[in-house]
């Protein structure tokens, strides 16, 4: 059996985006041609690769197996092209990647930095630009073509060209310092929290809007006494007894172990948020950025 490489390339993009239309945009192709090619591939292989629905497509068990091989082959070919291009000196390319303020700071320092180190060793000629900003600002920057990609927390995606790859999820806890020790054995409601000084990321961040919406749904005001620029600062202010704050367990882990802070039990559950890598499929990125994106997505089993 001799299946065209182009068929497998198209299959990879359909499997990656779970959509014929998004794959067509990424490949600068037409959706009818993408659909026809995938139908032919299924005929050539003698099995169903996709489950089609109004919401898009999902891979069958056979499709999942084939996708793992197609993904590995695609990444190897990309890396091969990149090595040739860099060795020939044809590309002194630039990559710009944004990280939203908050939990993604941990991803950058503890998880993605080793990937960037490996990438830099492979392609030392590439200029890498790291940008820290709020999720809304980074989403706009990706949409406007100002940066290649961004790692953000939960966001409302109204731009059909923005593709989201969920890297992991997390759920905040509420913490306090020693002067609030009388709350240790109590279970508080969100209504109870209104009487205490709350420390949160500044207005304009996704985290601020996230908690404002939660409090609003319960008919409560959300008016932090202190608004900080980073999650590190939230933790520092809490440790110094200036208020209570919501933070990811991973961020607070060391301080919890040292008994510098403690967790306050809440009656209400704080919703889970996703950490996602986004890029604009309507605006093709350079090969260097495409390789890095695939490396991040391939190593997405992060623990947060």
C-alpha positions in Angstrom: 0.0 0.0 0.0 1.4 3.4 -1.0 -0.4 6.3 0.6 0.6 9.8 -0.4 2.5 11.8 2.2 0.2 14.7 1.5 -2.7 12.6 2.8 -1.0 11.9 6.1 -0.1 15.6 6.4 -3.7 16.6 6.0 -4.7 13.9 8.4 -2.3 15.2 11.0 -3.8 18.7 10.8 -7.4 17.5 10.9 -6.5 15.4 13.9 -4.6 18.2 15.5 -7.5 20.8 15.2 -10.4 18.3 15.3 -11.9 20.2 12.4 -11.9 20.0 8.6 -12.4 23.8 8.3 -9.6 24.7 10.7 -7.2 22.2 9.0 -8.1 23.9 5.7 -7.3 27.3 7.1 -4.0 26.1 8.5 -3.0 24.5 5.2 -4.4 27.3 3.0 -6.6 24.7 1.3 -10.3 24.3 0.7 -12.6 22.4 3.1 -14.1 20.3 0.3 -10.6 19.2 -0.7 -9.7 18.4 2.9 -12.9 16.3 3.3 -12.4 14.5 0.0 -8.8 13.7 0.8 -9.7 12.2 4.2 -12.5 10.2 2.6 -10.0 8.7 0.2 -7.5 8.0 3.0 -10.2 6.1 4.9 -10.9 4.1 1.7 -7.2 3.4 1.1 -6.7 2.2 4.7 -10.0 0.3 4.9 -11.1 1.8 8.2 -12.9 4.8 9.7 -10.5 7.4 11.1 -13.0 10.1 12.1 -16.4 10.4 13.8 -18.1 13.3 12.2 -20.7 15.5 14.1 -22.0 19.1 14.0 -19.4 20.0 16.6 -16.5 18.9 14.4 -14.7 15.6 14.2 -13.2 13.1 16.7 -10.7 10.4 16.1 -11.8 6.8 16.2 -9.5 4.3 18.0 -7.8 3.5 14.7 -7.5 7.2 14.0 -5.9 7.8 17.5 -3.3 5.1 16.7 -2.5 6.6 13.3 -2.4 10.1 14.7 0.4 9.3 17.2 2.6 8.1 14.3 1.6 11.0 12.0 2.3 13.5 14.8 5.8 12.0 15.4 6.6 12.0 11.7 5.4 15.6 11.3 7.5 16.8 14.2 10.6 14.9 13.0 10.2 16.4 9.5 9.7 19.9 10.9 12.8 19.5 13.1 14.8 18.2 10.0 13.7 21.2 7.9 14.6 23.6 10.7 18.0 22.0 11.2 18.7 22.4 7.4 17.5 25.9 7.3 19.5 27.0 10.3 22.6 25.2 9.2 22.4 27.0 5.8 22.0 30.3 7.6 18.8 31.0 5.7 16.8 31.8 8.8 17.6 33.9 11.8 14.1 33.6 12.9 12.3 35.1 15.9 9.8 33.5 18.2 7.5 35.5 20.5 5.5 33.7 23.2 3.4 35.2 25.9 2.6 34.0 29.4 -0.4 35.3 31.3 0.1 36.7 34.8 -0.7 34.1 37.4 -0.5 30.3 37.2 1.3 30.3 33.9 4.3 31.8 35.6 4.9 28.4 37.2 4.7 26.8 33.8 7.3 29.1 32.4 9.8 28.6 35.3 9.3 24.9 36.1 7.9 23.2 33.0 8.4 25.2 29.8 11.8 26.6 30.6 13.5 23.2 30.2 11.8 22.9 26.7 13.1 26.4 25.8 16.6 25.3 26.9 16.5 22.2 24.7 15.1 24.2 21.8 17.8 26.9 22.2 20.5 24.1 22.2 19.0 22.8 18.9 18.5 26.2 17.3 20.9 28.7 18.9 20.3 31.2 16.1 16.7 31.7 17.0 15.7 34.9 18.9 13.2 34.1 21.6 11.1 36.9 23.1 9.1 36.2 26.3 6.2 38.4 27.2 4.2 38.7 30.4 0.8 40.2 30.4 -2.9 39.7 31.2 -4.8 37.0 29.4 -7.0 39.5 27.5 -4.0 41.5 26.4 -2.2 38.3 25.2 -5.3 37.0 23.3 -5.5 40.4 21.5 -1.7 40.3 20.7 -2.1 36.8 19.2 -5.2 37.8 17.2 -3.4 40.9 15.9 -0.3 39.0 14.9 1.9 40.8 17.4 3.1 37.6 19.0 3.2 34.0 17.7 1.6 32.2 20.6 0.6 32.5 24.2 0.0 30.3 27.3 -3.1 31.7 29.0 -5.6 30.7 31.6 -9.3 30.3 30.8 -10.5 32.7 28.2 -13.6 33.4 26.2 -12.7 32.6 22.6 -14.9 34.5 20.1 -12.2 34.5 17.3 -12.7 31.3 15.2 -9.1 31.6 14.0 -7.7 31.1 17.5 -6.8 27.5 18.1 -6.6 26.3 21.7 -4.6 23.4 23.0 -5.4 22.6 26.6 -2.2 21.9 28.5 -3.7 21.2 31.9 -6.2 22.4 34.5 -6.0 23.8 38.0 -8.3 24.8 40.9 -7.4 27.6 43.3 -7.5 27.4 47.1 -8.0 30.2 49.6 -5.1 30.9 51.9 -4.4 33.2 54.9 -1.5 34.0 57.2 -0.9 33.6 61.0 -3.1 36.5 62.1 -6.1 34.8 60.6 -5.5 31.6 62.5 -8.9 31.8 64.1 -10.4 30.8 60.7 -8.4 27.5 60.5 -11.1 25.2 61.8 -14.0 27.1 60.2 -15.8 26.5 56.9 -16.6 29.9 55.3 -19.0 30.9 52.6 -18.2 33.5 49.9 -20.5 35.8 51.8 -18.3 35.5 54.9 -15.3 36.6 52.9 -16.7 40.1 52.2 -15.8 41.2 55.7 -12.1 40.3 55.2 -9.4 42.1 53.2 -9.0 40.2 49.9 -5.7 40.2 47.9 -6.0 39.5 44.2 -4.4 40.2 40.8 -5.2 43.6 39.4 -8.3 44.6 37.5 -7.9 43.8 33.8 -6.5 40.3 34.4 -8.4 37.2 33.7 -8.1 36.2 37.3 -9.7 39.4 38.5 -12.7 38.9 36.1 -12.9 35.2 37.1 -13.5 36.0 40.8 -15.6 39.1 40.1 -18.0 36.8 38.1 -18.1 34.2 40.9 -18.9 36.8 43.5 -21.5 38.5 41.2 -23.2 35.2 40.6 -23.7 34.9 44.4 -25.0 38.5 44.6 -21.8 39.7 46.3 -19.4 42.6 45.6 -15.8 41.7 44.7 -13.7 44.6 45.9 -10.1 43.5 46.7 -8.3 45.6 49.3 -5.0 45.0 47.5 -4.5 44.4 43.8 -1.1 43.0 42.8 0.9 42.7 39.6 1.9 39.1 40.0 0.9 35.9 41.8 4.2 36.0 43.8 3.0 39.3 45.3 -0.4 37.8 46.2 1.5 35.1 48.2 3.9 37.6 49.7 1.1 39.9 51.0 -0.8 37.0 52.4 2.3 35.7 54.2 2.7 39.2 55.7 -0.8 39.1 57.1 -2.2 41.8 54.9 -5.2 39.8 53.8 -6.5 36.5 52.3 -6.1 35.5 48.7 -7.0 32.8 46.1 -4.0 31.0 44.7 -3.1 27.7 43.0 -2.1 24.9 45.4 1.2 24.5 43.4 2.1 28.1 43.9 1.4 28.0 47.7 2.9 24.5 48.2 6.2 25.5 49.8 4.6 28.1 52.0 1.9 25.7 53.2 4.6 23.1 54.1 6.5 25.7 56.1 3.2 26.7 57.8 3.7 30.3 56.6 0.1 30.2 55.4 -2.8 27.8 55.8 -5.8 26.9 53.6 -9.2 28.3 54.5 -12.1 25.8 53.9 -14.9 27.1 51.6 -18.4 25.9 51.3 -18.6 26.8 47.6 -16.4 25.1 45.1 -14.1 27.3 43.1 -14.5 26.3 39.4 -11.6 24.6 37.6 -9.7 26.7 35.0 -7.7 25.5 32.0 -4.2 26.4 31.0 -4.1 26.6 27.2 -1.6 27.3 24.4 -3.2 29.5 21.7 -2.2 30.6 18.3 -3.9 32.1 15.2 -4.3 29.5 12.5 -5.4 32.2 10.1 -1.9 33.8 10.4 0.7 31.1 9.7 3.8 31.3 12.0 7.3 30.7 10.9 8.9 27.3 11.0 10.8 28.0 14.2 7.6 28.9 16.1 5.8 26.0 14.7 8.4 23.6 16.0 8.4 25.1 19.4 4.6 25.0 19.6 4.6 21.3 18.7 7.3 20.6 21.4 5.1 22.3 24.1 2.0 20.5 23.0 3.8 17.1 22.9 4.9 17.6 26.5 1.6 18.9 27.8 1.3 16.4 30.7 2.0 19.1 33.3 1.0 18.8 37.0 -0.4 22.0 38.3 
